[in-house]
Amino acid sequence: MKCWPALLSIGLMGSPSWAAPAPEVRFYEQLTPTQERRLLLTPGSREPGCHNFPFRRQVHRVAQVRFSWCTLYPESDCPEERAYPVLWGRNKGYARFRNQPTIQLFPGAQWILSAKGNLPVGSWRCELEDR
């Protein structure tokens, strides 16, 4: 029983509950004009670098947390010349991108690929440092 305090202190030294969440990118498909569904099966969504979807997905909105930036592509293997332009979907925050598209998605949850619905996405790249 003498080891109990040592085990307790080791357990308390883990990540505190108030620690910042890990980087992650999330993709959403539009089902109706007022309904979205988060896409699952996105291996690599918490890791930096270029990642391919297991199969091409239809995406309407993207949320990314704690990456410096992310970029989306219609094809596999992140071809730079084919990066999708996206718009910021809110009046606050990155309002300068509301009417002016950008290929870099900064941290936020309201990046819209198309106001008309979903677009096919084959890959994405997220990085932890500035471009």
N, C-alpha and C positions, 0 to 999 in steps of 0.2 A: 504493500500500500504506500510505501515511501515514494514510488515513482509517479503516483497520481498528480501531485502538484506540477511535476515536470511535464507530464503529458498535457495537462490543462494549459500550461503556459505556451507550449508549442502550438496547440490548437488556437490559442488567442492571437498568435503571431501571424496567422494567415491574412488574406486580404480583408481589410475592414469592410463592413457593409456599406459604408459611405463612399467607398472608392469609386472613381469614375468608371463607367462601362467601357468595355473593349470596343475598338473600332468595328463598325458593321455597316454594310449596305443592304437595303431591303428594296424589293421590287413589288409593284402592285399592278394588277390587271383591272381594267374597268369592265364591270359586268353590265351596268346601266349608267346613265348620266349621274346618278346619285349613289351608286354602290360600287365598291372596290373589294378586291380580294388579294391578300398577300400571297405572293408566289413562293412556294416551298421548293425544295430540291435545288438549292443554290450553293453548291459546294464552293468554298473559298470566299464566301461573303464576309468573313472576318479577317481575311489575310490581305496584305498589300500585293500588288502585281496584277498581271493580266489573267483573267479567268474566263473560260468558256462555259456557257450553259450546257447541260447534258444534251439538250435539244433546243432549237430556237423557240423563244418564248415571246408572247405578246405582252408588252409593257406599256402602261399609261403614266405611272408616277413612280418616282424614286425617292427614297429617304436614305441619307447617309449620315453616320455619326462618327466623329473623332478621326476621320481621314482628313488629310489636307485638301484633297480633291479626288473626284472620280470622273471617268469619261465612259460613255456608252457607245457601242458599235453594232451595226446591223449584222455583221458577219463574225465568224470565229477568229481568234488569234489577234484581236485588237489592232486592225489596220488603221494607223494614225490618220491617213487621208480620208477615212470614211467615218470619222467621229460624228455622232448625232449632235445637232444643236438642241438645247433644251431651254425652257423658259421657267422663271420663278413664278409660282402660282398664287402668291399672296401680295397684298399691298405693302406689308411690312417686311423688314429684313433686307433681302437682296432686291429691292424694288427696281434697281437699275436694269435688272435682267427680266423684268416683267414684259417689256416690249422689245428688248434687244437680246437675242439668243446668245448663249455661251456654250462652249463644249466642256467647260469645267464645272462640275457640281461641287459646290462648297458644302460644309456641314449644314444640314437642314432637311426638312421632310416634305417640301412642296415643289420638287422639281418635276415639271410636266413635259413629257415628250411631244404630245400632240393634244390640242384642244378638241380634236375630232374623234378621239378614241385611242386605241392601242397601236403600237408600232412593233415590228419584229426586232428583237434584240438577240444577237448571237454571242456577244462577249462584253466584258467591262474591265476597266483598269482603275484601281484605287491606289493611292500612294500616301505615305505618311509625311513626306517632305514637300516643300514648295517646288513648283515646276520652273 
